[in-house]
Amino acid sequence: MKINERRLHEIFKNPFYCGILMTKMLPGEFIPGRHKAIVSQEDFIKINTPESKVVSKTYEAMSDDLPLKKSLYCPECMNLMTGFLVKAKGLFYYKCQKKCKGVVSSANKLHQSFVSLLNKYQFNLNNLDEIVQEIMQHKLIEMSKSDANEVAASKTKLAKARKDIETIEGRFALGQIDAVIFKKFSEKYKTEISELEEKITNPNLTSSNLKKCIEFGFKISKNLSKIWESGDLFDKHKLQHLLFPDGFAYDKQNGQVQTFRTNTFFDLIHSISNVLSEIKNGDSIKIDRISVRVTSSGFKPETSTAVM
């Protein structure tokens, strides 16, 4: 199996490969998976202790003065941006790693723009906490029904993929196809099966933990800018990835941070806040006006990260 050092590091740090399922909306809770672990618990604990060289290496290239590194992408070439210090001015700047022309931005201005973006997703409507949480529960239950249909479709695809790999194994055993073709298609089906199994195994939110998740996420949504401005480097990085898992870019001309995808939970809060802010006293709340961009990894756990 060909695998680079970075991918190997990701596997050893991911609890999923240790046979454990986690959801970032229920921090501290571990769910034993039904899948076979490929990393022993002993190795997982050893590698993920604070003393581990692997863990410290993760944030070695990070900087307190450039906290958006690892999340900020060049708007021209879509490579991650790095940064530098102008000693004469004592100011930090972000720049494209590939040195795209003109892609250099003041860290101070970019950080101000990022805080402004956080404020858009921060809940600031006083005395409406209970109403908003009730609306969120209603909308998330609707979304969970869509997830159930997606899981059912994945199970159908999984059954077909398993049948397909059995077919090519039989044809290979009978000498009807050569080793090159067998290897090509068997790897394809195995990858597909692995992805589908992971998708089916990962738990979605259920009615039993939905309320707890909403309360926890809602608490964070009321303090987004405060968490980012007062948090340490690790906290800032976690919050960035939580809200915008695919990262973001900076539009220098408009002075705005442009996101690729927003966590569904906070996108929903943003949508609800916009609708409620337009409602006059005494008017009814039309829930069908509230929409959200539903994505496959916004409110459900991701296998590559376990943040919040």
Sequence and secondary structure as in RCSB ss.txt:
>XXXX:A:sequence
MKINERRLHEIFKNPFYCGILMTKMLPGEFIPGRHKAIVSQEDFIKINTPESKVVSKTYEAMSDDLPLKKSLYCP
ECMNLMTGFLVKAKGLFYYKCQKKCKGVVSSANKLHQSFVSLLNKYQFNLNNLDEIVQEIMQHKLIEMSKSDANE
VAASKTKLAKARKDIETIEGRFALGQIDAVIFKKFSEKYKTEISELEEKITNPNLTSSNLKKCIEFGFKISKNLS
KIWESGDLFDKHKLQHLLFPDGFAYDKQNGQVQTFRTNTFFDLIHSISNVLSEIKNGDSIKIDRISVRVTSSGFK
PETSTAVM
>XXXX:A:secstr
    HHHHHHHHH GGGGTEE  TTSTT  EE SS  SS HHHHHHHTSTT HHHHHHTTT  TT TTTTTEE T
TT  BEEEEEETTTTEEEEEETT  TT EEEHHHHHHHHHHHHHHHS   TT HHHHHHHHHHHHHHHHHHHHHH
HHHHHHHHHHHHHHHHHHHHHHHTTSS HHHHHHHHHHHHHHHHHHHHHHHS    HHHHHHHHHHHHHHHTSHH
HHHHHS HHHHHHHHHHH TT EEEETTTTEEEES   HHHHHHHHHHHHHHH  TT    GGG      TTSSS
  SS    
